[in-house]
Amino acid sequence: MTFTALNPNSAPAERRPVVIIGAGPAGLTIGNILRAAAVDCVVLETESRRFIETRQRAGVIEEWAVRALERRGLATNLLARALVHSECEFRFAGKRHLFAFGELTDQHHYVYPQPLLVGDLVREYADVRGGDVRFGVKDVQLHDLDTERPAVSYLCPETGQRRMIHCDVVAGCDGARGVTRNALPTERARIARQDYGIGWLTMLVDAPPSCDYVAFGIHPRGFAGHMPRSAEVTRYYLQVPPGDDPENWSHERVWAELRERLAADGAPPLTEGRLIEKRVLDMHNHVVEPMVFGRLFLAGDAAHLTAPIAAKGMNLALHDAFLLGDALVAYLTKGDHDGLADYSDACLRRVWDYQDFSQWLSDIYHGTASGDPYVAGTTLGRLRRLFTSPAAAVAFAEQYLGSAPAF
């Protein structure tokens, strides 16, 4: 990228060791790691603080990620308030099948909605550790990333002036549609894509969970999911055609389909409530390789998008952030380049494992609704194996929890 000179109306240029673009879980975790090591940085975010603290996103955090946050002093509220899940339930062929992954592994999931985690991280970074975060910035541009003098510029929302920040490293944490992913030259990056050809109607419901665990409905009419989020709020999913209009799904139609697809002998009745949020997500994935271009290091959805099929997106973002934050501290305080040199490969090993699990789980969730009797039959065969083969159960639990000892 070429350097863009400041115009006469621009503010004087600044210099910071690290510029982080995006105040999501990845960007704020990196910022907190740097602040804890007395490394100066600035976080740039196009949205407002209130927006990032209320934006509804995923809520499942794997135990290894929680322990890593805890070691960094970033999990106090999470550990006090999160729900702990050690089992889930598959409902298929009219029967309930409880999968007690906690008994198999001595590990569990934490359920803590992403807005709460983001709120914790931004308070720790900005209010406790005195970190510099600038909200509402416009027209972020990247400069000279493939040189030793990279820079980031943006329009200041208060003055309208273009401000330039020179730095050593740019951390791109601004999501799948952000400016940093698009900064990678096409000849220097490969983007692998997968489109499932499936939509999910995702709903947030003002009603307590109908049971204390996640329930997966595997049904010929399509997948349905019940995901507790708090004592008062539940997330539900319904498989729908890709690109479907949420307005096609009235309150009555939603609850009729949920009751049908989550029905099983002995299952408790669903607790109905007002639909707080209703939108359709088309299920697709992508992976950027490598996750580095010059002095730009991508993290989270900017580098890899994982459909919510396996609840892996926030966990991968945190994994990237731990690796990149620690590598930047080593580089900027000790001159140690090893962590940055291995960053992309180290991240992608876990990314591809999680992508594989997402593909496998998609086949399970959606196979009986495929319209193909052979696919439906093999799907049920896979499901039954989980509850008859201890080896299959342990292998599934390891991927479900992301608990493999190394990637």
Secondary structure by P-SEA (a helix, b strand, c coil): cbbbbbccccccbbbbcbbbccccaaaaaaaaaaaaacccbbbbbcccaaaaacccccccccaaaaaaaaaaccccccccbbbbbcbbbbbcccbbbbbcccccccbbbbbbcaaaaaaaaaaaaccccbbbbbccccccccccccccccbbbbbcccccbbbbbbbcbbbbccccccccccccccccbbbbbbbccbbbbbbbbcccccccbbbbbbcccbbbbbbbccccbbbbbbbcccccccccccaaaaaaaaaaaaccccccccccccccbbbbbccbbbbbcccccccbbbcccccbbbccccccaaaaaaaaaaaaaaaaaaaaaccccccccaaaaaaaaaaaaaaaaaaaaaaaacccccccaaaaaaaaaaaaaaaccaaaaaaaaaaaacccccc
